[in-house]
């Protein structure tokens, strides 16, 4: 018989610890002169802090939402890198109300963008995908891939609907979707600029080119330029680049790109899409 | 990626069969592979050896993990087998997360049968009936060849419901995973195989105690497993005689950067990096122009370390590389010429690691970002003379709180850069100039110092 199956043994163990601790002497440790031993598995406490300007230092990392046993914590706003809109509905949660009032007290305007309601979608294709995958939350990746195939990207409404139908937590779905680079939160764009970030290309100057693209496209790696025209990505040269860092536009490798070229290319791509679109 | 030829007399273990058969043929060329000696170790192990004997042979050979940790493989298998469980798993890590790394993919493309056989031997040793080979979603050729090799082995009776007529079942599945750099870490890889959010777990318990689906799991790099059939065929003492006695065997090295022809070569462990660069074919810039143009080598992928020309006597072994401030990592060695700036490159690597971090631990999520910001400050001149000390202290804290390998090694590029290229960092911070002419540090700090 396995010892962890004995009924009540866990409670006895827990109470033993409580009783031993109750009889230990109470002391005040003079931190930081005296440092208490820290358990090797300790990784700090999850805390919601304010910075010196009264803004919440929430990183939208979903750690607390994932840890909450009854799913009462949810995130609002835009994620750390200003990429994903993760909120819907009016400001309801403690954190948002606090952030709003903190902003008002500091005399700044409350950004409305964060609290926009999400866009509604036709849920028909998504229901088909869910039925095909048997509403099984363990097949989350297949469901998300199917949803992306149906809508071209992952709208907030789709994520919410998947969460309702499968019973998976929104935070968990959001976490899966952000950790896989092929799942997108923005509509597909006309052009894709990709730069290799491997050590070989970095030695050849890919970092400067990436910085130039970042400035001229107005987005970081993994994001889309504000006008929705160009997506900036990272690619992989597979260690084969000799002399020239690998920079691709729509999958085609460019011969040699200087920092000045990057500005020209970025402007040309954005102009091209702007013309091709109905006004 | 092209195979380079090393010094004559360097033994060939994992690449011994590379090129003797065409893995692009039907069934990954199983007929020719068998003629070249594939699956003989498997037949011998299953018919004449007990699982414990396989573990003993691997332990005696001194084989260590080639994924970066250099943990003794025999120990890991023994720990997994010792666990009381109904089911055990074997996972071969061929994800190869480093951008630009090709060594494992080259191996999987050239000798898929060797890898499948190694996985089968590991599964036999720990009594697993199900094994996974995880490859990156970009490695389509490698995945197709591995699948073909598994299917051919099943129809030949090596794998499947009844392995070689012993009644023992063994199923091997090839899985293509997509994800970021951190998926290459073992606990993250297991989460990704379970189709969950790719984040690391606490260790201990190690995967050999509680891994895939909560069961004891052996996670080994494909390069490690590819050496197992050779060890079973040729005996443990033959393997233990190769290379560095403390970490015997061979390792795959990928040369790139300031070379005429990048490629992969198999070298015995304990070979000095200098000898590797001098003796490897492929017309490296090293051979043509001598070391004058080369300023440093960057060893081990994005979380590796810079070694200067004066430290090229460092031997290619886990202990020696870690002592020198680098890691063996994916086995990539990038030659850096005088046109590149060490400060900029170290910052770029740290920035990359921060972007790829999963965000589970706070010291990693915030710490790597602060390190990258300090590096950016060096490059742009927005820094204080005390910043290097701040960076060292932050790096120590981040390493102590590390949950996975990414966090424990993320500081290597900046720290090894500051250790060996202190002058270059000082030029940036104090004098506001970049010796390579790459960064544009403002001279503000220098002016303040003069006043």
Interface residues (C-beta under 8 A of the other chain):
Chain A: X41 X43 X44 X59 X61 X63 X80 X138 X139 X140 X141 X172 X175 X176 X179 X180 X181 X182 X196 X197 X198 X199 X200 X201 X202 X203 X204 X205 X206 X207 X208 X221 X222 X234 X236 X237 X238 X239 X240 X241 X242
Chain B: X1 X98 X99 X100 X101 X102 X105 X137 X138 X178 X179 X180 X195 X196 X197 X198 X199 X202 X254 X256 X257 X258 X259 X260 X261 X262 X298 X301 X302 X304 X332 X334 X336 X337 X340 X344 X345 X347 X348 X349 X351 X352 X355 X358 X359 X360 X361 X362 X363 X365 X401 X403 X438
